[in-house]
Amino acid sequence: MTVATWTWILVILTFGVYIYIGYASRVKDTKGFYVAGQGVPAIANGAATAADWMSAASFISMAGLISVLGFDGSIYLLGWTGGYVLLALLLAPYLRKFGKYTVPDFVGDRYYSKTARAVAAVAAIFISITYVAGQMRGVGIVFSRFLGLDIAMGVVVGMIIVAFFAVLGGMKGITWTQVAQYSVLIIAFIIPAVAISMVLTGNPIPQLALITSDIVPRLNQIQLDLGFSEYTQPFANRSQIDVIAITIALMAGTAGLPHVIVRFYTVPNVRAARYSAGWALLFISLLYLTAPALAVFARYNLINTLNGKSLAEVQTLSWVNSWSETGLLGLEDKNGNGVLELRPTAAESEIRIDNDIIVLATPEVAQLSPFVIALVAAGGLAAALSTASGLLLVVSSSIAHDLYYRLVNPNASEERRLLVSRVVIFFAVVVAGYFGINPPGFVAEVVAFAFGLACASFFPIILLGIFDKRTNSQGAIAGMSVGLIFTGVMIILMRSVPLLGTETPIINDVFGIQAQGIGTVGMILNFIITFGVSRVTAPPPLEIQELVESVRIPRGVGAATHAD
């Protein structure tokens, strides 16, 4: 069977499973809708967390970025995995002990302020919409290449599927759908990596093949011959300060992502939250330890397949023609010598490859079976849809629970709140779809912007809210507002945004830090302002300080000391 046939079969099967789970898990109360009734087993929550967190950026775009950037692409590995460890060990158990539904819920109660809750809800909405745009873009790319739909139509199909199981099942439906999606995406990522490792090195374990074979030295030499820096040379594509800033932004942003944090509210207790964090880290590591090897293999294979070949010869390859039709692969014999040449600058290079196609195209380039190629497509869809559903629920809960119920209509019935939540998801899907069709960058870059916003707004407020009982509402409101506004404005000024009519960036960098790392500067401003304002204004009420103490210190500590 052809790739298209296999893709249709796998997409129909997996989508059917997702829809069935969403229907079977439909809920009738807000606790089930927002936190899955707080009854999800730790291992299942670990798998769901991994799927929720490993988005299209991880599956589709991260290995592509590492493949193109070489050593400098490690910022995504270090930032995202380091950030998850930071969240799991430093924040998640304490947040679960607070026992709230959402991050704005925590902010509103911890900082005893409706204004703080509103600012946090707005931040959660901005972060989630930015993040989900990258997922919709990933869905569109997969549909465009493998099912013959254009990117816009692919985004629309993805929107409909996500809206269905998110609206019916809320967090309960999303959780169990994400368990299935994790299974699909991890199998789809590892099988091609093992296959291409065997083809290029004869070793079926990609990680071992990477360090025991001579493929990296060969790739380094090929890069030098083509005018690039060595693949393993550090800071060849970004300045050192920019690498550090992006890594910190991704780490702190991960720890502040509302759609990941809310996953720790879905388990029965704090102990289960800790166990689910451990399971999630194990599940995540399966992909993240494989991505560097896949990136190297993909880079090596693509260069050998395209560079130095005639345009006519390359155009006989079916995958080249298919990806060229999507506009994500471009070939042009600019100097007329009849041979395609890959060069460091876009003006000179006769081969243009979008970062987002590298993982998806690698099985085809390696001439793997049509089933494996289709499996990768299904995995990319699973990664994008799993994260998109979690993000849409954050938007829904921020508007329906934190703004509407908590601030506008506290007397709203369960039925009314559920209705508002479901209506909001539909509107959020439309907005996400627009930005998926008209993205401000490639998938991982758009996602990095969301991490920057989370880093600059939520991370300082959550960290200080847990570990500094002197931090008050005035400081939190000022810090969150400055961090979010500064980072959002700087990202817009440092990028071309068609919606605003800007063709080129207004500002290129700040002290050498570019748009993807500017969230670190926003985070530092947030910390300084929150801490400073809290020290020059009245301390929180005594009951709030006692709440913070009770969350940080296990019950019963010190009891034996005072027993006479």
N, C-alpha and C positions, 0 to 999 in steps of 0.2 A: 504493500500500500504506500501511497505517497505521503509526504510530510503533511500536506493540507488535510488529507483524510484522517491520519492519526491525530492531528491537532483537533479537528472537529470532534472526534470520538472522545478524546481525553477532556476537552473543554466541556462537552455536554455531560459527561459522567461526573466530573468534579463539581461543576455548577449545580447539577442535579442534587448531589450530596449536600452542598452548602444550602441550597434552598430548602431541602427536606429538613435539615437540622434546624434552620431558622424557623420553619413552620412548627416543628415538633417542640421547640423550646419557647414558643410564644408565651408572653407573660401578661398578667392582669393587674399588677401592682407596681408601684414605683420602686420598691426595694429590689424586686426582680429585674426591673428595667435598668436601673442605674448600677447595681452592684451584684447582680445575679443571685439575690437572696443571701449573699455571704455564705454560700454552701459549696463552693467549688473545691474539690480535692487539690492538695498541694501540687502533685505531679501534673494534673491537668492544667492547673493555673500556670505552672512553669512552662508547659508547651504553648499555652495561649499567649503568655507574656512574650515568649520568644518570637512567635508569629506576629504579634502586635508590634514588637519592637523592630524585628528584621523586616523592614519594608522593601519596597521596590528599589530603594537606594542601596540596601544591603545586597539584595539578590541580583538586580540588573546592573546597577551603576557602580558599586564599590570596586569590584574586581576590574571593571573597565577603567576606573580612575587610577588604580594601582598599576594597571597595565600601561597606561599612557604616562603617568607621572613617575613611575619607578619608586625609588626610596621615599620620595616626598609624599607618595600616596599612603604611606603608613600612618599619616595623621588621622585617617578615617578608622583604621584598625585600633590605634591607640586611644583616640578620643571616644569612640563609641563603646568599645569593650571596657575601657577604664571607667567611663561614666556609669556603665551599668553596675560595676562593682561598687562604685561610690554610692549609688542609689541603694543597692541591696544591703550594704553593710551600715551605712551612715544614716539613711533617712527612712527607708521602707518600714522597718519594724515599729518605729515611733509613730509614723503616720497612721499605721494600722491601729495602734493603741488609742489614737484619738477617736477612731471609729466613725469618721465622717464619710459622706458619699463622694465628694469631689474635692479637688484642690481649692477652689474658691470657698467651699464649705469650711475647710481647715483655716484658711486665711481669715474668713469672716468671723469665726468663733474665737480663734486664737488672738486676733487683734481687735475683738469686741467692737466691730465697726461695719456698718452697712456700706460705707464708702469703700473700705478696703475690700469687702466682698465684691462690690461692683467692678472695681479696678481689676481684681484678679479674674473675674468672669470675662471682662473685655480682653485681657491678656490671653486667657485660654482660647478664646474664639480666634484671635489673630494668629496665634501659634498653630492651632489646629487647621485653619483654612490654608495657611501657607504650606504646612506639611502635607495636607491631603492633595494639594495641587500636584505635587511630585508623584503621588501614587496614581492619580488619574492619567498623568502623562505616561507612566509606565504601562498602564493598561492599554492606552491608545497605541503605543509602539508595538506591543505584542499582537494586538488585533490587526494592526496595519500590515505587519509582515506576514503573519502566519495564516490569517483568515481572509485576507484580501480586502478588508475594510479600510477606509482612510482613518487617520488618527482621530479626527473629530467624532466619527461614528463609533469607533472603538471606545472612546471615552464615554459616550452616551450609553452604550451597552453595559459598561462597567458600573456606571451610575445607577442604572436600573437594578442590577443584581445586588449591589451593596445596600441600596435603599430598602429592598425587599426584606432581607433577613435582619437588618438593623431596626427597621420600623416594627416588625412583628415581635422579635425576641428580645430587643434591647440588649443589655449586657449579657444576659443568660444565653440568648441565641448567638450573640457575637462570640462569646467564650468558647462554646462547643464547636462553632464553625471554625474558629481559629485553631483549635486542636487538630481538626482535619486538615486545615490549610498548612499547618506546620509540617505534618507528615508528607504532604505533597511537595512542598517547597524544598525540604531538606533532601528528600530522595532525588528530586530533579536537579539539585545542585551537585550532589556528591557523585552520582552515576557518570555524568559527562566528565567530571574532573578525573575520576578513576580511569575512564576510557582513554582520554587524551594523554594521561600520564603513561599508560601502557603503550600508546602509539609512538610517543616521542622518546620515552626512556626505557621502556620494558619493565618498569616498576609500577605495580598497581596501587601503591600508597603515595598519593601526590606529595604529601609533606616530606616523606623520605626521599622521593625522587628529586625534589627540589634541592636538597642539601647533599645528596650523594652523587648526582649526575653532574656533567659538565655544562648543563644547559645555560646556567647563569653566566659563566665566563664567555660562552659563545654569544649570548645575547648582548653582553657588554661590548664585545668587539664589533658586532654588527651595528650597534648604536653608534659607536665611534666612527665606523666606516661611512655611515649615512650623515654624519655631522651633528648627531645628538650627543648629549653628555652620556657617560656610562649609566646603565640602568640602575646600578646600586650606589651611584654618587649622591650623597646627601645635599640638600639645599640647591639642587640644580635648577628647579623650576620655581621655587619660592624662597624668600628671604628667611633667615632663621627666626626672626621675630614674628613673622607671619605664620610660620609653622607652629611655633609655640602658642600663639594667640588662637589659631584655629583648633588646635588640640584641646586647649583649655575650654574653649567655647563648646566644643562637642561633648566634652566630659561633663561640664556643669550643666549644659543643656539637656543631656540625657537624664541627669539626676533631677531635672526640673520639668520633664515632659509630663503634662497632665494625663495623657492617655495611657502612659506606662504606670504612673503612680496609682491611678485608680484601680489597676489590676490587683494591687495588694489589699484593696478594700473588699475584694470578692471572696476571700478565704474566711474560714470560721473564726480564726484567732491569730494572735501574734506569732505563736509557734509555727502555724501553717504558713504565715507570711514569710518567715525565715526559710522554711523548707522549700517553698515555691520559688524563692529567689535563687536558691542553690540549684534546683532543677532547671530553671530558666538559663542560668549561666552555663550549665552543661550543654543544654540544647543549642544555645547561641554559639558556643565554642566549636561545635561541629561544622558550622558554616564559616566562621571567622578564621579558623585554623586552616581551612581549605582554600579560602579566597586568594592568598598570596601566590600559592602554587598555580592555581588556575590562571591568575593574571600573567605570570611569567610564560606559561605555556601558550596562552592566547596571543601574547605579543610576539613571541618567537614564530608561531605558526602563521600569523597574519603577514608579517614581514616577508617570510619565505614564500608565501603564496602569491603576494601581490607585487612586491618590489622587484624591479628588474625584468618584469614580464611585459610582453606587448599588450596593448589595449585589446586587440582582437583575441589574443589567447585568453585573457582574463574574462572577457565577456562571454566566453563559452561556458563559464561556470554558472550553474543555475542560481546559486545563492547570491552571487554578485548582482545578477539582473534583478532578483527579488528585492534585495536591500536597496538597490539603486532606485527602484520605483517608489520606495518610501521617502526618498530624499535624504536618508540618513547615511548614505554612502555615495561619494562622488569620485569619479575617475576622469581625468582630463590630461591628454598628452600636450602639455603647454609648450614645450620646446620643439615639438614635432620630430623627435628622434625615434619615435616608434616604441619607446620603452617607458614604462611608468616608474617614477622615482618618488620615494617617500623622503621628505625633507622637514627640518625643524620648524620652518616658518610656513604659515598658510599660503603666503603669496608664491612661494617656490614649490611647495609640495604638489604633486600631481595625484595624490591619493588623500581623500578627505574621509575620515571615519568618525562618526558620532560616538562619543564615549558610551552611550547607552546601548549600543548594539553589540558590544564586544562579547559579553557573556552569552547573549542570545545567538550570536552568529558562530561562536566557537565550535559547537558540535558539527555544524555544516562545513566549516573550513577544514575540520579534522576528518571529514567524510564518515562521520558516525551514522548509525542506522536512523531511518526516518522516525522510528518510535522514540529514540533518545532525543532527537531534535524537538519533537512534539512535546515530550515530557518537560523539557526546559521551558517551553512556552507556557505550559500549564503551571509550572512552578513560579514563573514570573507573575502570572495572574494571581496565584494564591498569595504571594508576598504582598502585592499591591493591594488586593482586596481586603486582606486581613487587617492591615494597618489602617486603611481608609475607613473601615467600619468602626474601629476603635476611636478614631479621630472625630468621626461624625457624631458619635455618642457624646464625646466631650463637648462639642458645640451645642448639641441638644440639651445636655444637662446644665451647661453654663447659662443658657437662655431660659429654659423652662424651670429648672430647679433653683439656680442661684439668683437669677434676676426676677423672673415672673413670680415664683412661689415665695421666695424668701423676702423679696422687696416690694413687689407690686400687689400680690393677692395671697397673703398668708392663709386665708380661709379656703383656698381652692381645694376641691375634692380630689380624691385619688384619680377618678375617671377624667376629670378636667386636666390634671397635671399630665397624665399619660397622653391625652389628646394633643396638648400643646407640645410635648416632647416629640411626638411623631410628626407633627406638622413642621416643626423646626428642622427635623432631619431632611425633609424634602427640599426645603429652601437651601439648606447647607449643601446638599448634593448638587444643586444647580450652580451655586457659586463655585464649588470645588471643580465642577465640570468645566466652567468657563476658564478657570486658571489652568486646568489640565490641557485645554485646547490652545491657550495662549500663555504658556509658562514663561516666567522671567529668567529661565536658565535650564540646564539639563537636570535630570532627576535628583542626583546626589547634591547638586548645588542648591536647588530649591529647598531640599530637606535641611541642608546645612544652615540656611537662613532661619528656618523654624527653630533649630537648635540654638542659634544665636539669640533669638527672641526669648526662648525659655531660660537660657543662661542669664540674660540681663534682667529678667523680671521675676521669675519664681525661685530660682536656686538660692539667692541670698535671703529672701523672705522666709523660705521654709527652714533653711539651716539656722538662722537666727531665732526663728520661732520655736525651734526645738531646744536649742542649746544656750539661748540668752534670754532669761526671763525679764530682763530690763527693757528689751525691745518693745516699743509701744505702737499704737495704731498710727500716730502722726508720722513716725519714722517709716513704717511699712508703706503707707500710702505715698509718701514723698519718694521713697526709694524705688518702688515698683513703677511709678509714673515716669520718673526720669529715665530709669533703665530701659523701659519699653519704648518710650518716645524717642530717646536718643538713638537706640539701635535701629528702630524702624525707619527713622528719617535717614540715617547714615546708609542703610542698605539701599534705599531708594536713590540717594544721591550718588552712590558708588556703582550703580547698575543702570543699564538702559531699560526703561520701562515703557513699552509701547502704549500702554493704557494712558500714561501721562504725557505721551508725545516726546519722550527723551530718547534720542537715537544713540547718544554716547554718554558715558558716565560724567557727572559734573565734578566729582572728586574721585581720584584714582586710589588713594590710600590715606591712612592717618598714621603717621610715624612708621610707615612701612607695613601697616596692617591693612589687609584688604577686606572686602565685604563679608567673606565667610568667617572671619575672625573678629569682626568688630563687636560682636556680642561680649567678648572678654572685657573690652573697655566699658561697655554698658554695665556689666556685672560689677566691676570695680567701683564705678560711680554709685551703683545701687548700694553696695556695702557701705561706702563712706557716708552717703546721705542718710541711709537708714540708721546706722550706728550713731552718727552725729546728732541727728534730729532727736532720736530717742533719749540722748543724754542731756539735752537742753530743755526737754519738755517733761511733763509729769509722768511718773512710772505707771505701768499698767495696774489695774485694780488688784488687790491682794488675792482674790479668788483665781484670777488669770495666772498670777505667779505660782500659786499652789498647783494649778492645773499643769503647768509646764514641768514643775518639779515631779509631780506624780507620774507623768508620762516618761520622763527620763530615768527615774529611779524605780527599780522593781519593788513591788509591794512586799513589805516585811523586812526590808533592809534596815539594819540597826536595831531591830526589836530585841535580839539577844543581848546586845550591849547594855540596854537599859533595864534588863530584868534583874531584880534583886532577890 
